[in-house]
Amino acid sequence: MHGGSEQLRRPASEKTPGKGDGAYTLGPMQAGPVCCDPQPLIQVDNLSLRYGAKTALDNVTLDIYRGCITALIGPSGCGKTSFLSSINRLTDLIPGCRTTGRIRVDGCDIHESACDVQALRQRIGMVFQKPTPFPVSISRNIELPLHERGIKRRADTAAIIEQVLRDVGLWDEVRDRLHASALSLSGGQQQRLCIARALALNPQILLMDEPCSALDPIASGIVEDLIGQLRGRYTIVIVTHNLAQARRIANYAAFFWVGGHAGRLVEFGHCRQIFESPAHELTAAYVNGVRG
Amino acid sequence: MAETVPVKSAGIHRDRFAQLTIYIAAFMVCAAFVWILSDIVRGGVAHLSWSFLVDAPRDAGRAGGIGPILVSTVLVLLVALTAALPLGWMTAALLAEYVSADSTFGSAVRYSLQVLAGVPSIVFGLFGNAFFSIYLGMGFSILSGGLTLACMLLPILVSTGEAGLRAVPDAYRLSAAALGMSRKTTLFHLLLPAAAPSLAAGLLLGIGRAVAETAALLFTSGYVDRMPGSLLDSGRTLAIHIFDLSMNVSGGDASAHASALVLITALLLINIAAMRLTAGWQRRKIVPE
């Protein structure tokens, strides 16, 4: 077994802005068996999550592996999105939401007081179900988070903007109208802009909450191909209702189900194993379309 | 089908009657406005001239102009807005962004603002006189009048500001937070620009209320019609000038009408300017679709 996930991590120099001559591409795909030597990057232990009196997630323990795409599948209301937003502590913003249990990202407990939540979120990009571009220009959408990060020199931001827009395949479509409103883009373009915006901060992890479900099939295909290309460079956790999509792009899959009024993790494993030889009968019924 | 005819025609009559009533109501609203406006224009336009705008009043306002009064009005308005805008919009940001909708503190602030909004302006005048003029020793001054007005403007500015911020979709807040943006950046670079039309509406309502205010200023900024030398001088605003001319000065009607015409025209211009400015500001921060 070759590889090892260290090799899958993108060298830091690759993203250095200002390297000129338009060479801002993702580079060749990492070939070979991915994640053959899985190293957990996100470790979730006994995570439970409540909205007021209602339990949304019950006692979830799960490791997310570095450099891999992990798909979260399961019916609506089984806590997939809640799970996703507890990783970057976006649940803090929801009134009445309480989490218990432990989540470690790269070994650090995200609920410890030493953890800077703003820095955590800059390391963890997130893409939402509906494209959420800010109602400002295309370039400003990417500039705003960069400014917050302390990257303010015009040359630096311009280089990063070009790089990430190239990474998501949007550069050629918008290079002449970077100052036009982001809302003038089509749905698929908006979603790719949101992915670019998340990539601009050079995150380690990308959380994606059904990023294709609000898009038409063609735009959805483009975004899906893009997610596939990001494999190996980012650790991706993606919620999807599209089982075929999960099967196509994910290395690992986690199947959630509502049991006893709370979402819980039923089964986690290699994507192929989940779809072809599930250990749990609920998983088998769901992936075969019998239930769910 | 013959039996349906009477029902139908009765329905049509009722419909027409309702339509007519609605039209008459709308017409009466317009008529009231046109009546007031034409009365003011008819009585005041002959008296209006450049020298009326810049000269000092003579003979208790029967002759001369309204130069010092315009200056006092602008100064009172500036003092009021300088004090009320930051306070009002910051409170709006607090209520909309920093405390949860049902928190005790938020409700207490909102309730006190509602009470404040219902207080008659003469009571504000008495309060301003007791607190700013006497207790803080500002006397009858533009500063004292402006600060009293600021207290009256707060409820308007806070409620329109809060409503505007609440109308901004939560998706912006969530995605900004997910990008590691601080609440401050999100507020100043996304939420306030997005709420700009609502803030401008509040500002206009506030300006309208401030320049129309009479009772609260009688006891605070006073009605000395000299050109004010500083903010600590007493100054007479347009509204007080109109009140004084029509109530206390016989033969002052023409001046009162002309002053009212100036007031209404100024309000109209402020409205247009504020709308233009907001549109421009929003375009700079937020590119429209």
Interface residues (C-beta under 8 A of the other chain):
Chain A: N88 L90 L93 P95 Q118 A119 L120 R121 Q122 I124 G125 M126 F128 K130 T132 F134 P135 V136 S137 R140 L144 P145 H147 E148 R149 H179 A180 S181 A182 L183 S184 C194 R197 A198 L201
Chain B: S100 A101 A171 Y172 R173 L174 S175 A176 A177 A178 L179 G180 M181 S182 T185 H189 L190 A194 K285 I286 V287 P288 E289
